[in-house]
C-alpha cells in the first residue's frame, strides 16, 4: 500500500484578511470613470437592476429605500430622479447605500458632487432623458455594455461630441419623452413602448451641428472626466483668483467691460467673486468659450499671467476701448490733483478725471473739494487770459475739437453732437456752439438729412410690409429693420397702427396654414400625438386645442385607435412567442414557468409579467386540448 502524501497547511490563506467579504449585490463596476463618457448614477441603478433581473421599482422599494434615511425616501422618485446625478445630500445618501451593498468605491464619480462648492444646481441636470441613437447602436453592435453617460443628463449639452449630432429627446416609435428613471427602466430602450432607441450611423456625417454647441459638449465632457478622478471636492478659491486676475489684467479692473466682452451678466460677476458662492454652468461655459480658456484649469489650478492659456483672451481684449476701473485710492487721487494744479499747462477738472479713469468729476469733488476748486479757478483764469490775448483757439484742446468737428462733418456716417462732446471732453454742446457755430450748424444739418433718409427708408419698409401676405407682426418687422418696436411706434405711429390693425388677418392666415398642416398630418402613417404635431408646427398644444378643437379631437381619436392597434398587435405577437417558447420547453422536458419562458424569448413584444403568465396558461390549455383531440382520434 503506497504511503500517503502529506501536504502543507493553508496557513494564513484561510484567515479573515485573505478571504474577502462578499457583497450583498453584484460587484458591478461603473463604466467610463476618468473619461468624458462616465456613467451616470441613474444609469448605474438601471444596470444594477438589470443585472439582478428585477425591476427598478422592486429594487428601490424593497432594498434601497428601506436603507435610506427617512427624509430621503420618496415614493415619487421617478419624477425627481435627476437629483441623483446632481448635487446635494440626496445623491450622497444614495451613494452611501449603494457602496455598502455593492462593495464598490468612489461611486460619487457618477455624479456632480465633486463640483458642489463651485457649480450651482440651478439649470444643471435635465429632468428628462436624452440620448445619442448612434452610440446605442455602436455599443450593441460591438458587444459593449449599454449604459447612460452622465454627459447626456447635463442641461447645457445638446449634441453628441462623438457622432456630431443632436441628442434625441423623444422616442422614434411612440414620439414621447420619458424621465431619467422609471420602475421598469432598461438602458437603451424606451421606458414607455419598450422600443429600441438606437439607429445605425449613416456614411455622411452630420455637419449641421453648431460649433458652439460642440465645444460646449466637449468642455462639459472634460469637466466630467476630471471630476470623476478627483478624491475630494473642488474648492472655489482657484476660480475666484483666476477670475480676479483676468478682470484686473485684461479689462483694467472694469467688471462691466469684462462682462460685456465675455457675454456674462453684469450682476453675475460680483456674485461669482463673493466668498462661498457658486455659478451656473451655462454662463460659465459661455465665458470660457469666449476667452478660449480650459474650464478645468480655471477651476482646479492657479494659472499664471505668463501662461499661454491667456493668449486668446488677450487678443479678444486687444484694441478695445475699455474705461479703467472707477475706484482709485485716496493718495493716488491727491497726487494726480496736485500734479495737475502745479503743471505748466492749466488742466480742466474733466481732463484730470479722465486720466484717473472716472467718467464724471463728482468722485473727485466728493473726496478733495478744495483741490478741485483750485484747479477749476486756475483753469478759468488761464482761459480768460488767453481770450484777452486772442490765443483761445491756439490751445491744444480747441484744435482737437475743431479737427473732430471737421471729421464728423465730412465723414460718411452721422455723429450726434452730444456724443462728439463726450469724446472731446466737453460737458455739454453749448461750448462747441459758442466756439464753432458754423461747424456745429453744418454737422446738425448733416445729421438731420441722414435721419430723414433713414426715416424714409423705414417708412418705405413699413409701407411694403403692409402689402405682404401675411402681414408681419410689429416685433418681427422691428427685428428685420434693426430697431425696437417702441421706437417704431414713437416715430411712425400711423403706419404701426395700420400694421397692428391687420393683426386679425394675419392670425386668420396663420390659423388656416396650421390647419392645412395638421390636416395633411392626419393622412400620415404612423399617426402622431397631438403634442408632437403641435410642436412640429411650432405652437403650444394647449393653445391649439382651444383654437382648433375639431382637429384636436380627430387627431386624438386617430392616435388612440393607432395605440390600440399597436397594443393588440403586440399582444398577438407575444402570444405567438409564448406558444413557441412553451412548446420548445415542453419538448425538452422543462417546466414552462414565467422565468424559463422569459429566458427563451429574446425580444418580447411586451414586458408584462401578469400577461405573460396568462398566455402561458392559455398555451398549456391549447396544447392539452390538442393532445386530447389527438388521443380521441
Secondary structure, 3 states (H helix, E strand, C coil): CCCCCCCCCCHHHHCCCCCCCCCCCCCCCCCCCCCCCCECHHHHHHHHHHHCCCCHHHHHHHHHHHHCCHHHCCCCCCCCHHHHHCCCHHHHHHHHHHHHHHCCCCHHHHCCHHHCCCECCCCCECCECCECHHHHHHHHHCCCCCCCEHHHHECCCCEECCCCEECECCCCCCCCCCECCCCCCCCCECCCCCCECCCCCCCCCCCCCCHHHHHHHHHHHHHHHHHCCCCCCCCCHHHHHHHHHHHHHHCCCCHHHHHHHHCCCHHHHHHHHCCCCCECHHHHHHHHHHHCCCHHHHHHCCCCCCCHHHHHHHHHHCCCCCCCCCCCCHHHHHHHHHHHHCCCCCCCHHHHHHHHCCCCCHHHHHHCHHHHHHHHHHHHHHHHHHHHCCCHHHCHHHHHHHHHHHHHHHCCCCCCHHHHHHHHCCCCCHHHHHHCHHHHHHHHHHHHHHHHHHHHHHHHHHHHHHCCCCCCCHHHHHHHHCCCHHHHHHHCHHHHHHHHHCHHHHHHHHHHHHHHHHHHHCCCCCCCCHHHHHHHCCCCHHHHHHHCHHHHHHHHHHHHHHHHHHHHHHHHHHHHHHHHHHHHHHHCCCCCCHHHHHHHCCCCCCCCHHHHHHHHHHHHHHHHHHHHHHHHC
